[in-house]
Amino acid sequence: NEKKKSKGNKSPCSPSRVLHIRQIPSGVTGAEVVSLGLPFGKVTNLLMLRGKGQAFLEMASVDAAVSMVNYYTPAPPHLHNQPVYIQYSNYKELRTNNQHHQARSRAALQGVNAVQHGNLGITSALAAEGGVLPSHGSVLRIVVENVFYPVTLDILYQIFSKFGFVLKIVMFHKNNQFQVLLQFADATNAYHAKMSLDGHSIYSGCCTLRIDFSKLTNLTVKYNNDKSRDFTRIDLPFGDGQRTIETSLSTPFGPSVLPVPGALGPLTVTTSAAPGHMNVPGVPGNSVLLVSNLNPEAITPYGLFILFGVYGDVHRVKIMFKKRGIALVQMADASQAQLAITYLNGQRLYGRVMHATLSKYQTIQLPREGQEDKGLTKDYSNSPLHRFKNPCSKNFQNIFPPSATLHLSNIPTSVTVDDLKNLFTSKGSTVKGFKFFQNDCKMALIQLGSVEEAVHALIELHNHDFGENQHLKVSFSKSSI
């Protein structure tokens, strides 16, 4: 009878703005289901089938639904620490009857129309079911109780990164408590982590997490060491007098007591023969990214190589042969992959909002000899255009999010302001401002009409040949003119 309430015109399981969500744990609220869709656009309807652990979520557009499926298919979202699975529904629209037991689902949708596309705050939709305070940020305050085994920064990263992209972590002791401030890339990630992990223990019977939202909106990290880490700044110093990042515990408990993974399920912390000694990789995860919702008419392997190369050295790029709107990008290492996700996920590229997440693949395979590929797979591992080959490069200090202002360098002395303005205009850019650096006429700032224009211009004009082996270098600037 529940299924009869979602009346609509059936169609094959091709892209539809109605999504079918399966394996929802009991106790999950309608607001939490709605929050899965908010980063991708407006949610227009919801039908919860609570007895079956299923729901139907209707997005305002097919494009929003496609973006959501592309994003979550390789990395299913978690609700209450369990993965849920999302696929297109047979229905083109939902028509839900006003039954009493669907009142909570309707309450979860109240206020969602006020959420603008791209706003990652859950706001009134969550408040409608009492899920969380009406406003919160992306920074969590975590108190770890009963710390019988060491909790390292890398263990915390490994746990919390399952819910989204962790940008910064700071650990400290206050009021005789071990506390942590942890910043996600967006508020939705922070909400999911809090709802899933609050009250759980890292190990059975100890290291219990108590999680609240911090009043801080942004964390400032000065050092990358065992007490603090900014995953977006690999150039930060280690600091003085700090212990090594791997932490070991003296053994007052005796050899019979070993950490046992507790309620956190998929968390795997390997223990050596010494009690309490843990080996956790510095930046978990692989270096291959899944990039989706691309414009198949405009995107090329070279374009992705140049754009993602702003945030790390790209070794290989593969655009899917049968799905030209999806690509794999292999970075030099996992930290560069994380950096690229942080800055490029949600960026508009050729008229579409691009989504970037970690792929399930560990490497990109090159096509076999004779295999049809049409030039969609490229190996750039030996490219001279890598920005981060030299560990002393100034590029490490100049990594900024995409912006409308571009930093230009390596400009020949013979090139004038008008030459550069005409060059950018010829690529479809609108030049709003330009200035040479006062002390160095080889560098300049150029301000374009929008961030998206600047992204396109960087792809088109980085490494532009002025002749006589002089090539323009283009990067995003933190300044404006």
C-alpha positions in Angstrom: 0.0 0.0 0.0 2.9 2.3 0.7 4.1 2.1 -2.9 0.7 3.1 -4.2 1.1 6.5 -2.5 3.9 7.4 -4.9 1.8 7.7 -8.0 3.4 8.9 -11.1 4.2 8.2 -14.7 6.5 5.2 -14.8 9.5 5.1 -17.1 12.5 2.8 -17.4 15.3 3.3 -14.8 16.9 6.1 -16.9 17.8 9.4 -15.2 14.8 10.7 -13.3 14.5 13.5 -10.7 13.0 10.9 -8.3 15.6 8.9 -6.5 15.1 5.6 -4.7 17.2 5.3 -1.5 17.7 1.9 0.1 19.0 0.3 3.3 18.1 3.3 5.5 18.7 2.4 9.2 15.8 2.6 11.5 15.7 5.9 13.4 16.9 8.0 10.4 14.7 11.1 10.1 13.3 12.6 7.0 15.5 15.6 7.6 18.6 13.5 7.4 17.4 12.0 4.1 16.6 15.5 2.7 20.1 16.6 3.7 21.6 14.1 1.3 20.1 16.0 -1.6 20.6 19.6 -0.5 24.2 20.1 -1.8 23.0 19.3 -5.3 19.9 21.5 -5.5 16.3 22.0 -4.4 14.5 19.0 -2.9 10.8 19.1 -3.8 9.2 16.0 -2.3 10.0 13.1 0.1 8.3 9.8 0.8 9.6 7.7 3.7 8.8 4.0 3.7 10.0 3.5 7.3 9.0 -0.1 7.7 11.1 -1.1 4.7 14.1 1.1 5.3 13.5 2.9 2.0 12.7 6.4 0.8 11.9 8.3 -2.4 13.5 11.7 -2.8 12.3 14.1 -5.5 14.8 16.8 -6.8 13.7 19.9 -8.6 15.6 18.9 -11.8 16.9 15.8 -13.5 20.4 17.5 -13.6 20.4 17.8 -9.8 19.4 14.1 -9.5 22.1 13.0 -12.0 24.7 15.0 -10.0 23.6 13.4 -6.8 23.7 9.8 -8.3 27.1 10.4 -9.9 28.5 11.8 -6.6 27.2 9.1 -4.3 27.5 5.9 -6.5 31.3 5.4 -6.1 31.2 6.5 -2.4 27.8 5.8 -0.8 26.8 8.3 2.0 26.4 7.1 5.6 23.4 7.6 7.8 23.8 6.6 11.4 27.1 5.0 10.5 25.7 2.7 7.8 25.9 3.1 4.1 22.8 3.8 2.1 22.4 3.3 -1.6 20.9 5.7 -4.2 19.5 4.9 -7.6 17.1 6.4 -10.1 13.4 5.6 -9.5 10.9 4.3 -12.1 8.8 7.4 -11.3 9.2 10.8 -13.0 7.5 12.6 -10.1 6.1 11.9 -6.6 2.5 12.4 -5.6 2.2 11.7 -1.9 -1.1 11.5 -0.2 -1.5 13.6 3.0 -1.5 10.6 5.3 -0.8 11.2 9.0 2.4 9.1 9.1 3.9 11.2 6.3 3.5 14.4 8.3 7.1 14.1 9.6 8.4 13.8 6.0 6.5 16.9 5.0 7.8 18.7 8.1 11.3 17.9 6.9 10.6 19.6 3.6 9.3 22.8 5.2 11.8 25.6 4.6 13.8 23.6 2.0 12.5 25.9 -0.7 14.4 28.7 1.0 17.7 26.8 0.6 19.5 28.1 -2.5 21.3 25.8 -4.9 24.8 25.2 -3.6 24.0 26.2 0.0 25.3 23.4 2.1 23.6 24.5 5.3 20.7 22.2 6.3 18.9 25.0 8.3 15.2 24.8 8.7 14.7 21.5 7.0 16.6 19.8 9.9 15.2 22.0 12.5 11.7 20.9 11.5 12.4 17.5 12.9 14.5 18.7 15.8 17.6 17.2 14.1 20.0 20.0 14.9 20.2 23.7 15.9 18.8 25.9 13.1 22.3 27.1 12.1 25.7 25.5 12.5 29.0 25.6 10.8 31.5 23.1 9.5 33.7 23.0 12.7 33.1 20.3 15.3 34.3 20.3 18.9 35.1 16.8 20.0 35.8 15.7 23.6 37.4 12.2 23.9 36.5 10.6 27.2 38.2 7.6 28.9 41.4 7.9 26.9 43.0 4.5 27.8 44.7 4.2 24.4 46.4 7.0 22.4 44.2 8.8 20.0 46.3 10.4 17.2 45.5 13.0 14.7 45.7 10.5 11.9 43.3 8.1 13.6 40.8 11.0 13.9 41.3 11.8 10.3 40.7 8.2 9.3 37.4 8.1 11.3 36.0 11.5 10.3 37.0 11.5 6.6 34.5 8.8 6.0 31.8 11.5 6.2 33.4 14.1 4.0 36.5 16.1 3.3 38.4 17.1 6.5 40.3 20.3 6.0 41.9 21.0 9.4 42.4 19.3 12.8 43.7 20.8 16.1 44.1 18.7 19.3 44.6 20.2 22.8 44.0 19.6 26.5 41.6 21.9 28.3 39.8 21.5 31.7 41.6 18.1 32.1 39.9 16.9 28.9 41.4 15.8 25.6 39.6 18.0 23.1 39.7 18.3 19.3 38.5 21.0 16.8 37.9 19.5 13.4 36.8 21.4 10.3 35.0 19.8 7.4 34.7 21.3 3.9 31.0 21.9 4.5 28.3 21.9 7.1 26.5 18.8 5.7 29.6 16.7 6.3 29.9 18.0 9.8 26.2 17.2 10.5 26.5 13.7 9.2 29.6 13.0 11.3 28.1 14.4 14.5 24.9 12.4 14.0 26.8 9.2 13.3 29.7 9.3 15.7 28.4 11.2 18.8 28.5 8.8 21.8 30.4 6.1 20.0 33.7 4.7 21.2 36.8 4.3 19.0 37.8 1.2 21.0 35.4 -1.0 23.0 34.8 0.6 26.4 37.1 3.6 26.0 38.0 6.6 23.9 34.3 7.8 23.7 33.5 10.7 21.4 31.3 13.5 22.6 30.6 15.9 19.6 29.1 19.3 19.4 29.2 22.1 16.9 31.9 24.8 17.6 31.1 28.5 17.5 34.2 28.9 15.4 33.7 29.2 11.6 37.3 28.6 10.5 40.4 27.1 12.2 43.8 28.7 11.9 46.7 26.2 11.9 50.3 27.3 12.1 52.1 23.9 12.2 51.6 20.5 10.5 52.6 18.1 13.2 51.1 15.5 15.6 48.9 18.2 17.3 47.6 20.2 14.4 47.2 19.7 10.7 46.0 21.8 7.8 45.4 19.3 4.9 45.1 22.2 2.5 48.6 23.6 3.3 51.3 21.0 2.8 53.9 23.8 3.0 53.4 24.6 6.8 56.4 24.0 9.1 56.5 21.2 11.6 57.2 23.4 14.6 59.7 23.1 17.4 59.8 20.5 20.2 57.0 18.4 18.8 56.8 14.6 19.1 56.7 12.5 16.0 53.4 12.0 14.4 53.2 8.2 15.2 52.3 7.9 18.8 53.1 4.9 21.0 51.9 4.2 24.5 53.9 2.8 27.4 52.5 -0.5 28.6 51.1 -0.3 32.1 48.1 -2.4 31.0 50.2 -5.4 30.3 50.4 -7.4 27.1 46.9 -8.9 27.5 45.0 -5.6 26.8 44.9 -4.6 23.1 42.7 -2.0 21.5 39.7 -3.7 20.0 37.7 -1.8 17.3 34.4 -0.9 18.9 31.2 0.7 17.7 32.8 2.6 14.8 32.4 -0.4 12.5 34.5 0.1 9.4 37.3 1.8 11.3 40.4 -0.4 11.1 43.4 0.5 13.2 46.2 -2.0 13.0 48.0 -2.9 16.2 51.5 -4.2 16.5 52.9 -6.6 19.2 53.3 -3.7 21.6 50.0 -2.8 23.3 48.6 0.5 22.2 51.0 1.0 19.3 49.1 2.0 16.2 50.2 2.4 12.6 47.9 4.7 10.7 48.9 6.2 7.4 49.4 10.0 7.4 46.8 10.7 4.7 44.5 7.7 4.2 42.9 7.0 0.8 44.2 6.7 -2.7 45.3 9.3 -5.2 42.7 8.6 -8.0 39.7 11.0 -8.2 36.3 10.4 -9.8 35.2 13.6 -11.5 31.6 13.8 -12.6 28.9 16.0 -14.1 31.4 17.3 -16.7 30.4 18.9 -20.0 31.2 16.2 -22.6 31.2 18.7 -25.4 34.0 20.8 -23.9 36.1 18.7 -21.5 39.4 17.2 -22.6 42.1 15.1 -20.8 44.5 18.1 -21.2 42.0 20.5 -19.7 41.6 18.3 -16.6 45.4 17.9 -16.4 45.9 21.7 -16.4 43.1 22.5 -13.9 43.8 19.7 -11.4 47.5 20.4 -11.9 47.0 23.7 -9.9 46.7 21.5 -6.8 49.1 18.7 -7.4 51.0 16.8 -10.1 48.6 14.9 -12.3 50.0 11.6 -13.6 47.1 10.3 -15.6 43.6 11.3 -16.9 40.9 9.1 -18.3 37.5 10.3 -19.7 35.0 7.4 -19.8 34.5 6.1 -23.3 30.8 5.6 -23.0 30.1 8.3 -20.4 32.0 11.4 -21.5 30.7 13.4 -18.6 32.7 11.3 -16.1 36.5 11.1 -15.8 39.3 9.7 -13.5 42.2 11.9 -12.5 45.3 10.3 -10.9 47.3 12.6 -8.7 50.9 12.1 -7.5 49.7 11.2 -3.9 46.7 11.1 -1.6 47.3 14.5 0.0 47.3 16.2 -3.4 44.1 14.3 -4.3 42.5 15.6 -1.1 43.7 19.1 -1.9 42.1 19.0 -5.4 38.8 17.7 -4.0 38.8 20.5 -1.4 39.2 23.3 -4.0 37.5 21.9 -7.1 34.5 19.9 -5.9 31.4 22.1 -6.6 33.3 24.4 -9.1 31.5 25.4 -12.2 33.3 24.2 -15.4 31.9 24.8 -18.9 28.4 25.5 -17.6 28.1 22.6 -15.1 28.8 22.1 -11.4 31.7 19.6 -11.3 31.8 17.0 -8.5 35.1 15.4 -7.4 35.5 12.6 -4.9 37.9 9.7 -4.3 37.6 6.8 -6.7 37.4 3.2 -5.8 40.3 2.6 -8.3 43.9 2.8 -7.1 45.4 3.6 -10.5 44.3 4.5 -14.0 45.1 1.7 -16.5 46.4 2.8 -19.9 44.6 1.3 -22.9 46.0 -1.9 -24.3 47.5 -1.9 -27.8 44.7 -1.9 -30.3 42.1 -1.0 -27.8 39.7 1.7 -29.0 40.2 4.8 -26.8 39.9 7.9 -29.1 42.6 9.7 -27.1 40.5 9.8 -23.9 43.2 8.3 -21.7 46.5 10.3 -21.3 49.7 9.7 -19.3 51.2 12.9 -18.0 53.6 11.3 -15.4 56.6 12.8 -17.2 55.1 16.1 -18.1 57.4 19.2 -17.8 54.3 21.2 -16.7 54.2 19.6 -13.2 54.2 22.5 -10.6 55.3 20.5 -7.5 58.2 18.4 -8.7 60.7 20.6 -6.9 60.2 20.4 -3.1 61.5 23.9 -2.7 59.1 25.4 -5.3 57.3 28.6 -4.4 54.2 27.0 -5.8 53.7 25.2 -2.5 53.1 28.6 -0.9 50.7 29.8 -3.6 47.9 27.3 -3.6 44.5 29.2 -3.5 40.9 28.4 -4.4 39.6 29.3 -7.8 39.0 33.0 -8.1 38.2 35.6 -10.7 41.7 37.1 -10.4 44.6 35.2 -12.0 48.3 35.6 -11.3 50.4 35.7 -14.4 54.1 35.2 -14.5 57.0 34.6 -16.9 55.7 37.4 -19.1 58.3 38.5 -21.7 59.3 42.2 -21.5 58.1 42.8 -25.0 54.5 41.9 -24.1 52.3 44.9 -23.3 49.1 45.4 -21.3 47.0 45.4 -24.5 48.7 42.3 -25.7 47.7 40.4 -22.6 44.2 41.9 -22.5 43.6 40.9 -26.2 45.0 37.4 -25.5 42.4 36.8 -22.7 39.6 38.4 -24.7 40.3 36.2 -27.6 39.5 33.2 -25.4 36.1 34.6 -24.4 37.1 36.3 -21.2 35.8 39.6 -20.0 38.7 41.7 -18.6 37.6 43.8 -15.6 41.1 44.9 -14.4 44.8 44.5 -15.0 48.0 45.6 -13.3 51.7 44.7 -13.6 53.6 44.1 -10.4 55.5 47.3 -9.4 58.9 45.7 -8.9 58.6 42.9 -11.5 57.2 43.5 -14.9 57.3 39.7 -15.6 54.3 39.3 -13.3 50.8 40.7 -13.3 47.3 40.3 -12.0 44.3 40.1 -14.4 40.7 40.2 -13.1 38.0 38.5 -15.2 34.3 38.6 -15.3 33.7 35.5 -13.0 35.4 32.6 -11.3 34.2 30.3 -14.1 35.7 32.6 -16.8 39.0 32.5 -14.9 38.9 28.7 -14.7 38.4 28.5 -18.4 41.2 31.0 -19.1 43.6 29.2 -16.9 43.0 25.9 -18.8 43.3 27.7 -22.2 46.3 30.0 -21.5 48.6 28.3 -18.9 51.8 27.5 -20.8 50.8 29.8 -23.7 53.7 30.1 -26.0 54.9 33.7 -26.6 57.7 32.4 -28.9 61.4 32.1 -28.3 60.7 29.4 -25.7 58.9 31.7 -23.3 55.7 30.3 -21.9 53.0 32.1 -19.7 52.4 30.7 -16.2 48.9 31.1 -14.9 47.5 30.4 -11.4 44.7 31.6 -9.1 45.4 34.6 -6.9 44.2 35.4 -3.4 44.3 39.1 -4.3 41.9 41.3 -6.2 42.6 44.4 -8.2 
